[in-house]
Amino acid sequence: NSNADVSVAWGTPATNAARRATSTIPIVMVFVGDPVGSGFIASLARPGGNTTGLTSITADVSAKLMELFAELVPCMKRVGVVHNPNNPFGTIALREIKNAVRKLNMQVQVVNAQTSDEFDRAFAQLSAESVGGVVVLANPTVIEHSRRIAELAQSARLPTAFSRRENVDAGGLLSYGADLNNQLRQAAFYVDRILKGEKPAELPVMQPTKVELVINLKTAKALGLTAPLIMQMTADEVIE
């Protein structure tokens, strides 16, 4: 909107689109994985340009997600990864997942998906490939289709891991990542400061203050899995 005083963009693709649309209207980004690597800002401390806001998951969080998933599903020898190739941060996260999988002496099968039909096909393909579990990389459409993805996973009896807790609320097995609700609250703080005259170029980009682990024990039980007690104790939330 060319008449807007400030624009809020959720995710890397939306931020990319907003930046292509304007170089003057301030943009507050939310849940963007690698804003420096994506070329949105010069640095976290001094963004420059018209974009500031909040980063979400870092690459090492993606690797940790894979490690936690392997711990929760110890029999998994081959893992599926659902990836949106149009999301630049997904490519970085995918590389870290692949590195983690290699260290765990497992195999990986990558499929691309971002629409409902594509998720249907992705899970059908991964089920046919006999993977032991599926990591669904962060993308706004993964939240949009969270219930459908949970249904597909339950139907195929596939454990699933995500970056967002909303997917675990919907029936996924595990999530490890930044809290979006908290980020949205912080984004409002940025919007307020910009509307009061501060420049996005000079507002430092905030990194996640907290990464949360959420486990759905109900889903684990349905899949015949037992979450290690230490993992349950260190989890930020356990859904029973």
PyRosetta script that sets phi, psi and omega in degrees:
from pyrosetta import init, pose_from_sequence

init()
pose = pose_from_sequence("NSNADVSVAWGTPATNAARRATSTIPIVMVFVGDPVGSGFIASLARPGGNTTGLTSITADVSAKLMELFAELVPCMKRVGVVHNPNNPFGTIALREIKNAVRKLNMQVQVVNAQTSDEFDRAFAQLSAESVGGVVVLANPTVIEHSRRIAELAQSARLPTAFSRRENVDAGGLLSYGADLNNQLRQAAFYVDRILKGEKPAELPVMQPTKVELVINLKTAKALGLTAPLIMQMTADEVIE")
pose.set_psi(1, 115.2)
pose.set_omega(1, -176.1)
pose.set_phi(2, -69.9)
pose.set_psi(2, -13.9)
pose.set_omega(2, 179.8)
pose.set_phi(3, -94.1)
pose.set_psi(3, -2.0)
pose.set_omega(3, -176.4)
pose.set_phi(4, -70.7)
pose.set_psi(4, 148.1)
pose.set_omega(4, 174.9)
pose.set_phi(5, -85.7)
pose.set_psi(5, -28.7)
pose.set_omega(5, 178.6)
pose.set_phi(6, -156.7)
pose.set_psi(6, 148.3)
pose.set_omega(6, -179.4)
pose.set_phi(7, -120.9)
pose.set_psi(7, 137.9)
pose.set_omega(7, 176.4)
pose.set_phi(8, -109.6)
pose.set_psi(8, 126.7)
pose.set_omega(8, -177.7)
pose.set_phi(9, -121.7)
pose.set_psi(9, 126.2)
pose.set_omega(9, -179.6)
pose.set_phi(10, -99.9)
pose.set_psi(10, 117.0)
pose.set_omega(10, 176.2)
pose.set_phi(11, 93.4)
pose.set_psi(11, 162.6)
pose.set_omega(11, -177.6)
pose.set_phi(12, -65.6)
pose.set_psi(12, -46.7)
pose.set_omega(12, -179.5)
pose.set_phi(13, -60.6)
pose.set_psi(13, -41.2)
pose.set_omega(13, -179.4)
pose.set_phi(14, -67.4)
pose.set_psi(14, -38.8)
pose.set_omega(14, 178.6)
pose.set_phi(15, -66.1)
pose.set_psi(15, -40.0)
pose.set_omega(15, 177.8)
pose.set_phi(16, -59.9)
pose.set_psi(16, -45.7)
pose.set_omega(16, -179.3)
pose.set_phi(17, -64.8)
pose.set_psi(17, -42.5)
pose.set_omega(17, -180.0)
pose.set_phi(18, -62.6)
pose.set_psi(18, -39.6)
pose.set_omega(18, -178.9)
pose.set_phi(19, -70.4)
pose.set_psi(19, -31.6)
pose.set_omega(19, 176.3)
pose.set_phi(20, -69.3)
pose.set_psi(20, -30.4)
pose.set_omega(20, -176.6)
pose.set_phi(21, -78.4)
pose.set_psi(21, -28.9)
pose.set_omega(21, -176.9)
pose.set_phi(22, -153.5)
pose.set_psi(22, 144.3)
pose.set_omega(22, 173.7)
pose.set_phi(23, -114.4)
pose.set_psi(23, 4.4)
pose.set_omega(23, -176.9)
pose.set_phi(24, -117.6)
pose.set_psi(24, -40.3)
pose.set_omega(24, -179.9)
pose.set_phi(25, -69.4)
pose.set_psi(25, 129.6)
pose.set_omega(25, 179.3)
pose.set_phi(26, -60.8)
pose.set_psi(26, 138.2)
pose.set_omega(26, 178.2)
pose.set_phi(27, -119.2)
pose.set_psi(27, 127.8)
pose.set_omega(27, 172.9)
pose.set_phi(28, -104.8)
pose.set_psi(28, 112.0)
pose.set_omega(28, -179.3)
pose.set_phi(29, -91.5)
pose.set_psi(29, 147.3)
pose.set_omega(29, 179.3)
pose.set_phi(30, -133.1)
pose.set_psi(30, 137.4)
pose.set_omega(30, 175.1)
pose.set_phi(31, 59.8)
pose.set_psi(31, 46.6)
pose.set_omega(31, 175.2)
pose.set_phi(32, -104.6)
pose.set_psi(32, 129.0)
pose.set_omega(32, -172.2)
pose.set_phi(33, -71.7)
pose.set_psi(33, -51.9)
pose.set_omega(33, -174.2)
pose.set_phi(34, -135.6)
pose.set_psi(34, 77.5)
pose.set_omega(34, -174.4)
pose.set_phi(35, -65.9)
pose.set_psi(35, -28.7)
pose.set_omega(35, 178.0)
pose.set_phi(36, -73.5)
pose.set_psi(36, -50.4)
pose.set_omega(36, 179.8)
pose.set_phi(37, -62.2)
pose.set_psi(37, -30.2)
pose.set_omega(37, 178.9)
pose.set_phi(38, -80.7)
pose.set_psi(38, -7.0)
pose.set_omega(38, 178.0)
pose.set_phi(39, 81.9)
pose.set_psi(39, 15.1)
pose.set_omega(39, -178.8)
pose.set_phi(40, -78.7)
pose.set_psi(40, -33.6)
pose.set_omega(40, -176.8)
pose.set_phi(41, -137.5)
pose.set_psi(41, 160.0)
pose.set_omega(41, 178.4)
pose.set_phi(42, -78.0)
pose.set_psi(42, -42.1)
pose.set_omega(42, 177.6)
pose.set_phi(43, -159.4)
pose.set_psi(43, 163.9)
pose.set_omega(43, 179.6)
pose.set_phi(44, -65.2)
pose.set_psi(44, -39.4)
pose.set_omega(44, -176.1)
pose.set_phi(45, -73.0)
pose.set_psi(45, -40.0)
pose.set_omega(45, 179.7)
pose.set_phi(46, -133.7)
pose.set_psi(46, 90.4)
pose.set_omega(46, -173.2)
pose.set_phi(47, -59.3)
pose.set_psi(47, -37.9)
pose.set_omega(47, -173.4)
pose.set_phi(48, 69.7)
pose.set_psi(48, 169.9)
pose.set_omega(48, 175.8)
pose.set_phi(49, 63.5)
pose.set_psi(49, -153.8)
pose.set_omega(49, -172.9)
pose.set_phi(50, -111.5)
pose.set_psi(50, 14.4)
pose.set_omega(50, -175.2)
pose.set_phi(51, -122.9)
pose.set_psi(51, 134.4)
pose.set_omega(51, 171.6)
pose.set_phi(52, -147.6)
pose.set_psi(52, -171.4)
pose.set_omega(52, 178.0)
pose.set_phi(53, 134.1)
pose.set_psi(53, -134.5)
pose.set_omega(53, -170.5)
pose.set_phi(54, -131.7)
pose.set_psi(54, 136.6)
pose.set_omega(54, 170.9)
pose.set_phi(55, -86.7)
pose.set_psi(55, 165.6)
pose.set_omega(55, -180.0)
pose.set_phi(56, -117.3)
pose.set_psi(56, -104.6)
pose.set_omega(56, -178.4)
pose.set_phi(57, -86.3)
pose.set_psi(57, 144.0)
pose.set_omega(57, 174.3)
pose.set_phi(58, -99.5)
pose.set_psi(58, 166.3)
pose.set_omega(58, -175.3)
pose.set_phi(59, -58.3)
pose.set_psi(59, -38.6)
pose.set_omega(59, -177.5)
pose.set_phi(60, -68.7)
pose.set_psi(60, -22.7)
pose.set_omega(60, 175.1)
pose.set_phi(61, -67.2)
pose.set_psi(61, -35.7)
pose.set_omega(61, 177.8)
pose.set_phi(62, -63.0)
pose.set_psi(62, -41.7)
pose.set_omega(62, 178.6)
pose.set_phi(63, -64.9)
pose.set_psi(63, -41.3)
pose.set_omega(63, 179.7)
pose.set_phi(64, -65.3)
pose.set_psi(64, -38.3)
pose.set_omega(64, 176.6)
pose.set_phi(65, -57.2)
pose.set_psi(65, -44.7)
pose.set_omega(65, -179.8)
pose.set_phi(66, -64.3)
pose.set_psi(66, -40.7)
pose.set_omega(66, 179.2)
pose.set_phi(67, -63.5)
pose.set_psi(67, -43.9)
pose.set_omega(67, 178.8)
pose.set_phi(68, -64.0)
pose.set_psi(68, -40.4)
pose.set_omega(68, -180.0)
pose.set_phi(69, -62.1)
pose.set_psi(69, -44.5)
pose.set_omega(69, 179.9)
pose.set_phi(70, -64.7)
pose.set_psi(70, -33.3)
pose.set_omega(70, 178.4)
pose.set_phi(71, -69.0)
pose.set_psi(71, -37.1)
pose.set_omega(71, -178.7)
pose.set_phi(72, -78.2)
pose.set_psi(72, -28.1)
pose.set_omega(72, 179.4)
pose.set_phi(73, -121.9)
pose.set_psi(73, 74.1)
pose.set_omega(73, -170.9)
pose.set_phi(74, -64.6)
pose.set_psi(74, -21.7)
pose.set_omega(74, -178.3)
pose.set_phi(75, -83.7)
pose.set_psi(75, -2.3)
pose.set_omega(75, -174.8)
pose.set_phi(76, -73.0)
pose.set_psi(76, 121.7)
pose.set_omega(76, 178.4)
pose.set_phi(77, -111.2)
pose.set_psi(77, -20.3)
pose.set_omega(77, -178.5)
pose.set_phi(78, -136.7)
pose.set_psi(78, 128.2)
pose.set_omega(78, -176.7)
pose.set_phi(79, -119.1)
pose.set_psi(79, 139.3)
pose.set_omega(79, 174.6)
pose.set_phi(80, -93.2)
pose.set_psi(80, 145.8)
pose.set_omega(80, 176.3)
pose.set_phi(81, -127.4)
pose.set_psi(81, 124.9)
pose.set_omega(81, 176.9)
pose.set_phi(82, -100.2)
pose.set_psi(82, 125.5)
pose.set_omega(82, -167.2)
pose.set_phi(83, -136.6)
pose.set_psi(83, 139.2)
pose.set_omega(83, 171.5)
pose.set_phi(84, -97.0)
pose.set_psi(84, 107.1)
pose.set_omega(84, -175.3)
pose.set_phi(85, -65.0)
pose.set_psi(85, -14.0)
pose.set_omega(85, 179.6)
pose.set_phi(86, -87.0)
pose.set_psi(86, -2.6)
pose.set_omega(86, 179.3)
pose.set_phi(87, -101.7)
pose.set_psi(87, 107.1)
pose.set_omega(87, -175.4)
pose.set_phi(88, -55.6)
pose.set_psi(88, -38.2)
pose.set_omega(88, -179.3)
pose.set_phi(89, -68.9)
pose.set_psi(89, -30.8)
pose.set_omega(89, 177.4)
pose.set_phi(90, -57.2)
pose.set_psi(90, -33.5)
pose.set_omega(90, 179.7)
pose.set_phi(91, -67.2)
pose.set_psi(91, -39.5)
pose.set_omega(91, 177.6)
pose.set_phi(92, -67.1)
pose.set_psi(92, -45.9)
pose.set_omega(92, 179.9)
pose.set_phi(93, -62.0)
pose.set_psi(93, -39.6)
pose.set_omega(93, 179.7)
pose.set_phi(94, -61.2)
pose.set_psi(94, -42.1)
pose.set_omega(94, 178.9)
pose.set_phi(95, -61.1)
pose.set_psi(95, -42.1)
pose.set_omega(95, 179.9)
pose.set_phi(96, -68.3)
pose.set_psi(96, -38.3)
pose.set_omega(96, 177.0)
pose.set_phi(97, -61.5)
pose.set_psi(97, -45.7)
pose.set_omega(97, -179.9)
pose.set_phi(98, -61.0)
pose.set_psi(98, -40.6)
pose.set_omega(98, 177.6)
pose.set_phi(99, -62.5)
pose.set_psi(99, -43.1)
pose.set_omega(99, 179.7)
pose.set_phi(100, -65.3)
pose.set_psi(100, -41.4)
pose.set_omega(100, 179.2)
pose.set_phi(101, -61.3)
pose.set_psi(101, -41.3)
pose.set_omega(101, 179.7)
pose.set_phi(102, -62.6)
pose.set_psi(102, -43.3)
pose.set_omega(102, 179.4)
pose.set_phi(103, -64.6)
pose.set_psi(103, -28.6)
pose.set_omega(103, -179.7)
pose.set_phi(104, -87.1)
pose.set_psi(104, 4.5)
pose.set_omega(104, -179.7)
pose.set_phi(105, 57.0)
pose.set_psi(105, 41.5)
pose.set_omega(105, 178.2)
pose.set_phi(106, -115.5)
pose.set_psi(106, 171.1)
pose.set_omega(106, 176.0)
pose.set_phi(107, -107.7)
pose.set_psi(107, 158.4)
pose.set_omega(107, -178.4)
pose.set_phi(108, -130.8)
pose.set_psi(108, 141.3)
pose.set_omega(108, 175.7)
pose.set_phi(109, -125.4)
pose.set_psi(109, 117.4)
pose.set_omega(109, -176.1)
pose.set_phi(110, -103.1)
pose.set_psi(110, 132.0)
pose.set_omega(110, 173.3)
pose.set_phi(111, -128.4)
pose.set_psi(111, 148.1)
pose.set_omega(111, -179.5)
pose.set_phi(112, -96.8)
pose.set_psi(112, 137.1)
pose.set_omega(112, 177.3)
pose.set_phi(113, -163.8)
pose.set_psi(113, 143.5)
pose.set_omega(113, 171.1)
pose.set_phi(114, -149.4)
pose.set_psi(114, -10.2)
pose.set_omega(114, 176.5)
pose.set_phi(115, -109.7)
pose.set_psi(115, 167.4)
pose.set_omega(115, -179.1)
pose.set_phi(116, -57.0)
pose.set_psi(116, -48.2)
pose.set_omega(116, 179.6)
pose.set_phi(117, -61.8)
pose.set_psi(117, -38.7)
pose.set_omega(117, -179.7)
pose.set_phi(118, -67.8)
pose.set_psi(118, -36.1)
pose.set_omega(118, 175.7)
pose.set_phi(119, -64.2)
pose.set_psi(119, -40.9)
pose.set_omega(119, 176.6)
pose.set_phi(120, -55.3)
pose.set_psi(120, -50.6)
pose.set_omega(120, -177.7)
pose.set_phi(121, -66.3)
pose.set_psi(121, -38.4)
pose.set_omega(121, -178.6)
pose.set_phi(122, -61.3)
pose.set_psi(122, -46.8)
pose.set_omega(122, -178.9)
pose.set_phi(123, -69.8)
pose.set_psi(123, -34.1)
pose.set_omega(123, 176.1)
pose.set_phi(124, -63.0)
pose.set_psi(124, -43.4)
pose.set_omega(124, -179.5)
pose.set_phi(125, -66.6)
pose.set_psi(125, -45.5)
pose.set_omega(125, -178.6)
pose.set_phi(126, -66.3)
pose.set_psi(126, -35.9)
pose.set_omega(126, 176.3)
pose.set_phi(127, -63.3)
pose.set_psi(127, -42.6)
pose.set_omega(127, 179.0)
pose.set_phi(128, -66.4)
pose.set_psi(128, -28.8)
pose.set_omega(128, -180.0)
pose.set_phi(129, -82.9)
pose.set_psi(129, -0.8)
pose.set_omega(129, 177.2)
pose.set_phi(130, 59.5)
pose.set_psi(130, 44.0)
pose.set_omega(130, 174.2)
pose.set_phi(131, -73.9)
pose.set_psi(131, 157.3)
pose.set_omega(131, -179.0)
pose.set_phi(132, -92.3)
pose.set_psi(132, -10.2)
pose.set_omega(132, -180.0)
pose.set_phi(133, -175.7)
pose.set_psi(133, 168.2)
pose.set_omega(133, -176.0)
pose.set_phi(134, -133.7)
pose.set_psi(134, 128.2)
pose.set_omega(134, 170.9)
pose.set_phi(135, -97.9)
pose.set_psi(135, 123.6)
pose.set_omega(135, 178.3)
pose.set_phi(136, -105.0)
pose.set_psi(136, 110.9)
pose.set_omega(136, -174.9)
pose.set_phi(137, -70.9)
pose.set_psi(137, 149.8)
pose.set_omega(137, -175.0)
pose.set_phi(138, -58.6)
pose.set_psi(138, 133.4)
pose.set_omega(138, 175.9)
pose.set_phi(139, -168.6)
pose.set_psi(139, 141.7)
pose.set_omega(139, -178.8)
pose.set_phi(140, -52.6)
pose.set_psi(140, -34.8)
pose.set_omega(140, -178.6)
pose.set_phi(141, -69.9)
pose.set_psi(141, -19.0)
pose.set_omega(141, 177.3)
pose.set_phi(142, -67.8)
pose.set_psi(142, -33.5)
pose.set_omega(142, 175.3)
pose.set_phi(143, -75.5)
pose.set_psi(143, -43.7)
pose.set_omega(143, -179.5)
pose.set_phi(144, -55.9)
pose.set_psi(144, -38.7)
pose.set_omega(144, -177.6)
pose.set_phi(145, -107.8)
pose.set_psi(145, 28.9)
pose.set_omega(145, -174.1)
pose.set_phi(146, -58.3)
pose.set_psi(146, -41.3)
pose.set_omega(146, -178.7)
pose.set_phi(147, -68.6)
pose.set_psi(147, -41.3)
pose.set_omega(147, 179.1)
pose.set_phi(148, -62.8)
pose.set_psi(148, -42.8)
pose.set_omega(148, 179.8)
pose.set_phi(149, -63.3)
pose.set_psi(149, -42.1)
pose.set_omega(149, 178.1)
pose.set_phi(150, -62.7)
pose.set_psi(150, -41.1)
pose.set_omega(150, 177.9)
pose.set_phi(151, -62.4)
pose.set_psi(151, -44.4)
pose.set_omega(151, 179.9)
pose.set_phi(152, -61.5)
pose.set_psi(152, -43.7)
pose.set_omega(152, -179.0)
pose.set_phi(153, -65.7)
pose.set_psi(153, -42.9)
pose.set_omega(153, -179.9)
pose.set_phi(154, -65.6)
pose.set_psi(154, -41.1)
pose.set_omega(154, 180.0)
pose.set_phi(155, -62.2)
pose.set_psi(155, -39.0)
pose.set_omega(155, -179.6)
pose.set_phi(156, -87.7)
pose.set_psi(156, -1.7)
pose.set_omega(156, -176.7)
pose.set_phi(157, 54.7)
pose.set_psi(157, 46.5)
pose.set_omega(157, -179.7)
pose.set_phi(158, -111.2)
pose.set_psi(158, 123.9)
pose.set_omega(158, 172.2)
pose.set_phi(159, -63.5)
pose.set_psi(159, 145.0)
pose.set_omega(159, -178.3)
pose.set_phi(160, -130.1)
pose.set_psi(160, 145.6)
pose.set_omega(160, 177.0)
pose.set_phi(161, -127.7)
pose.set_psi(161, 141.4)
pose.set_omega(161, -174.1)
pose.set_phi(162, -137.1)
pose.set_psi(162, 170.3)
pose.set_omega(162, 173.8)
pose.set_phi(163, -93.2)
pose.set_psi(163, -11.3)
pose.set_omega(163, -173.2)
pose.set_phi(164, -123.3)
pose.set_psi(164, 136.2)
pose.set_omega(164, -177.6)
pose.set_phi(165, -67.6)
pose.set_psi(165, -26.1)
pose.set_omega(165, 178.9)
pose.set_phi(166, -57.3)
pose.set_psi(166, -32.7)
pose.set_omega(166, 179.1)
pose.set_phi(167, -70.6)
pose.set_psi(167, -30.0)
pose.set_omega(167, 177.6)
pose.set_phi(168, -77.7)
pose.set_psi(168, -36.8)
pose.set_omega(168, 173.4)
pose.set_phi(169, -57.7)
pose.set_psi(169, -35.7)
pose.set_omega(169, -178.0)
pose.set_phi(170, -78.2)
pose.set_psi(170, -10.9)
pose.set_omega(170, 178.5)
pose.set_phi(171, 128.0)
pose.set_psi(171, -0.1)
pose.set_omega(171, 174.9)
pose.set_phi(172, -67.6)
pose.set_psi(172, 168.8)
pose.set_omega(172, -175.1)
pose.set_phi(173, -85.0)
pose.set_psi(173, -47.4)
pose.set_omega(173, -170.1)
pose.set_phi(174, -148.5)
pose.set_psi(174, 145.9)
pose.set_omega(174, 172.0)
pose.set_phi(175, -138.9)
pose.set_psi(175, 148.9)
pose.set_omega(175, 177.3)
pose.set_phi(176, -146.0)
pose.set_psi(176, 111.4)
pose.set_omega(176, -178.2)
pose.set_phi(177, 175.6)
pose.set_psi(177, -177.5)
pose.set_omega(177, -178.8)
pose.set_phi(178, -71.9)
pose.set_psi(178, 155.0)
pose.set_omega(178, -179.1)
pose.set_phi(179, -86.0)
pose.set_psi(179, 112.7)
pose.set_omega(179, -176.9)
pose.set_phi(180, -64.7)
pose.set_psi(180, -42.1)
pose.set_omega(180, -178.8)
pose.set_phi(181, -57.3)
pose.set_psi(181, -40.8)
pose.set_omega(181, 178.3)
pose.set_phi(182, -65.2)
pose.set_psi(182, -39.9)
pose.set_omega(182, 179.0)
pose.set_phi(183, -64.9)
pose.set_psi(183, -38.7)
pose.set_omega(183, 179.7)
pose.set_phi(184, -66.1)
pose.set_psi(184, -37.5)
pose.set_omega(184, 176.5)
pose.set_phi(185, -63.2)
pose.set_psi(185, -41.7)
pose.set_omega(185, 179.8)
pose.set_phi(186, -69.2)
pose.set_psi(186, -32.2)
pose.set_omega(186, 178.3)
pose.set_phi(187, -62.2)
pose.set_psi(187, -37.5)
pose.set_omega(187, 178.7)
pose.set_phi(188, -61.0)
pose.set_psi(188, -34.9)
pose.set_omega(188, 178.3)
pose.set_phi(189, -64.4)
pose.set_psi(189, -41.5)
pose.set_omega(189, 177.5)
pose.set_phi(190, -65.0)
pose.set_psi(190, -44.9)
pose.set_omega(190, 179.9)
pose.set_phi(191, -57.9)
pose.set_psi(191, -44.5)
pose.set_omega(191, -179.4)
pose.set_phi(192, -59.9)
pose.set_psi(192, -44.3)
pose.set_omega(192, -178.3)
pose.set_phi(193, -66.9)
pose.set_psi(193, -38.6)
pose.set_omega(193, 179.5)
pose.set_phi(194, -67.9)
pose.set_psi(194, -41.3)
pose.set_omega(194, 178.9)
pose.set_phi(195, -65.2)
pose.set_psi(195, -23.5)
pose.set_omega(195, 178.1)
pose.set_phi(196, -88.3)
pose.set_psi(196, 4.2)
pose.set_omega(196, 172.3)
pose.set_phi(197, 111.2)
pose.set_psi(197, -5.3)
pose.set_omega(197, 179.2)
pose.set_phi(198, -75.2)
pose.set_psi(198, 152.2)
pose.set_omega(198, -176.6)
pose.set_phi(199, -97.4)
pose.set_psi(199, 133.6)
pose.set_omega(199, 179.2)
pose.set_phi(200, -57.3)
pose.set_psi(200, -30.9)
pose.set_omega(200, 179.8)
pose.set_phi(201, -58.7)
pose.set_psi(201, -26.4)
pose.set_omega(201, -174.5)
pose.set_phi(202, -108.4)
pose.set_psi(202, 1.6)
pose.set_omega(202, 179.4)
pose.set_phi(203, -96.1)
pose.set_psi(203, 112.3)
pose.set_omega(203, -177.1)
pose.set_phi(204, -58.1)
pose.set_psi(204, 143.7)
pose.set_omega(204, 177.1)
pose.set_phi(205, -79.2)
pose.set_psi(205, 133.6)
pose.set_omega(205, -175.9)
pose.set_phi(206, -93.4)
pose.set_psi(206, 133.8)
pose.set_omega(206, 174.9)
pose.set_phi(207, -92.2)
pose.set_psi(207, 161.5)
pose.set_omega(207, -179.0)
pose.set_phi(208, -60.2)
pose.set_psi(208, 131.9)
pose.set_omega(208, 177.4)
pose.set_phi(209, -83.7)
pose.set_psi(209, -18.1)
pose.set_omega(209, -176.1)
pose.set_phi(210, -149.0)
pose.set_psi(210, 131.9)
pose.set_omega(210, 173.2)
pose.set_phi(211, -109.6)
pose.set_psi(211, 127.4)
pose.set_omega(211, -174.3)
pose.set_phi(212, -111.2)
pose.set_psi(212, 143.4)
pose.set_omega(212, 175.5)
pose.set_phi(213, -106.5)
pose.set_psi(213, 123.6)
pose.set_omega(213, 178.7)
pose.set_phi(214, -125.2)
pose.set_psi(214, 131.9)
pose.set_omega(214, -179.4)
pose.set_phi(215, -123.8)
pose.set_psi(215, 135.8)
pose.set_omega(215, 177.0)
pose.set_phi(216, -101.0)
pose.set_psi(216, 100.3)
pose.set_omega(216, -177.4)
pose.set_phi(217, -69.4)
pose.set_psi(217, -28.6)
pose.set_omega(217, 177.3)
pose.set_phi(218, -62.2)
pose.set_psi(218, -45.7)
pose.set_omega(218, 178.2)
pose.set_phi(219, -66.0)
pose.set_psi(219, -41.6)
pose.set_omega(219, 179.1)
pose.set_phi(220, -57.8)
pose.set_psi(220, -46.4)
pose.set_omega(220, -179.4)
pose.set_phi(221, -61.7)
pose.set_psi(221, -42.8)
pose.set_omega(221, 179.8)
pose.set_phi(222, -62.2)
pose.set_psi(222, -28.3)
pose.set_omega(222, -179.7)
pose.set_phi(223, -93.9)
pose.set_psi(223, 1.2)
pose.set_omega(223, -179.7)
pose.set_phi(224, 75.3)
pose.set_psi(224, 25.5)
pose.set_omega(224, -178.9)
pose.set_phi(225, -106.8)
pose.set_psi(225, 149.6)
pose.set_omega(225, 176.6)
pose.set_phi(226, -119.3)
pose.set_psi(226, 118.7)
pose.set_omega(226, 178.9)
pose.set_phi(227, -72.7)
pose.set_psi(227, 128.2)
pose.set_omega(227, 177.5)
pose.set_phi(228, -54.8)
pose.set_psi(228, 141.7)
pose.set_omega(228, -176.5)
pose.set_phi(229, -58.2)
pose.set_psi(229, -40.4)
pose.set_omega(229, -179.2)
pose.set_phi(230, -63.7)
pose.set_psi(230, -34.9)
pose.set_omega(230, 178.2)
pose.set_phi(231, -69.4)
pose.set_psi(231, -39.9)
pose.set_omega(231, 177.8)
pose.set_phi(232, -63.1)
pose.set_psi(232, -38.3)
pose.set_omega(232, -177.4)
pose.set_phi(233, -71.6)
pose.set_psi(233, -32.2)
pose.set_omega(233, -177.9)
pose.set_phi(234, -90.3)
pose.set_psi(234, -10.5)
pose.set_omega(234, -179.5)
pose.set_phi(235, -66.4)
pose.set_psi(235, 146.9)
pose.set_omega(235, 177.2)
pose.set_phi(236, -75.0)
pose.set_psi(236, -30.3)
pose.set_omega(236, 175.2)
pose.set_phi(237, -151.8)
pose.set_psi(237, 140.2)
pose.set_omega(237, 175.7)
pose.set_phi(238, -120.3)
pose.set_psi(238, 120.7)
pose.set_omega(238, -179.6)
pose.set_phi(239, -93.6)
pose.set_psi(239, 122.7)
pose.set_omega(239, -176.3)
pose.set_phi(240, -114.4)
pose.dump_pdb("model.pdb")
